[in-house]
Amino acid sequence: MDDQNQRITVRRVFIAAVLLLTGSGIALGQTSAAAAHTRLTHGRTISITDAQGHTTTGRVVAVTPAIVSVEKADDRFDVPFSEIVAIDEIDHLRNGALVGLIIGAGLFVADVLVARGDGIELTGAGYAVFGTIYGGLGLGAGAGIDALIGGDRRIYLRGTTARISVSPTLRADRAGALIGISW
C-alpha cells in the first residue's frame, strides 16, 4: 500500500509539472538608459526624439547619467534622459563607400598583375584612368550596398520590453520545455 501511495504521489507531481509548463508565460523588462550609454560615444552622430516629438540631430559632445549633450552647427543642446523617447544612430554611407573603394583598388591591382603576366603594360595615363574607373565603381557599389543594408539604428527606446516565453514540449520518448527570448 505504501508503494501505491508513492506512485500516486509521483503521478500527481508529474501532472502538476505538465500543467505548469502548458501555460506560456511572459516576463517583461524595460530597456535602461544605461544600456544606451555604451553606444553614445563622443563624436557619434545621433538623432534624439523627445517626449514632445521634437527631433534633435547632431554629434555627441558629452553623456552623463542625467543628460545627453549634442552639438550641431556650433549650437549645443542638452537633452535630459527623462525627456528622451528614442535615440537613433545615424548611418553614413562613407564607411560603405570606403570599403568599396578599397575593394575596387584591390581589383585594379589584381587586374594589373594578371595583365603583366599576359605581357600587357600600362602607361602612366593608363594607370590613372583605369585606377580611377575601378576605384569609382568600387566606391559607388560600396555606397549603394551600404544604403541597401544600412539605415539608422535604434540604440535606445524608452518603454521597450524583452519577452521570455516558456512552453512544454511533449513527445512519446521525452518531455521538456521550449524557451523563447525576444526583444
Phi, psi and omega in degrees: 000325179294323178293324179291322177295323178295318179297319179295319180296315179298318179296319180294319178296317179297316179295320178295320178295318179296318179295322177294322181281341181288334176277129180271123181253157180232129174254133184248144177216148184259141176292129182269157176293335179295330178294329179286336182301326182292332180268346183269078179262159183301131177092349181285138180273125182226165174233125182249130174252124182264180185296334179274357180092001178284142179248129178243123181242137178174190180264140180291128177257314181207150177226127174235170177299340183260326186221162169239125178259127182237140179241134176217122179051050178064012172255136181249132179241129175254118182246120178291142179300332180293338180264350185278129176262318182211148173232126178245138174272125182280127180265124176265149181281351185294329179292319176293322178295321179295317177298317178297320178297317179295317178295318177298318178295321178296320177294325177296315178298317178297320179294320178297317180295319178294319179296320177296323177296331178271001178089016180259126178245140177262153173274176177301319178294324179295318176299317181295315183292308183290328175297320178293320180295309180298315180296318179294318177295318178296318179299313180295318180294318179296317178294320179295317179294320178296324178292323179289319182281311194283211186129174179292143180247131178283121179250349176206134175218116180292133176089006177286157183231148170260144183238136174236125178239143179233128177218151185283154173232111182242128175229171182296327184259352180198165177225150181192196180226145176254123182248127179240136178236128178220154178210000000 
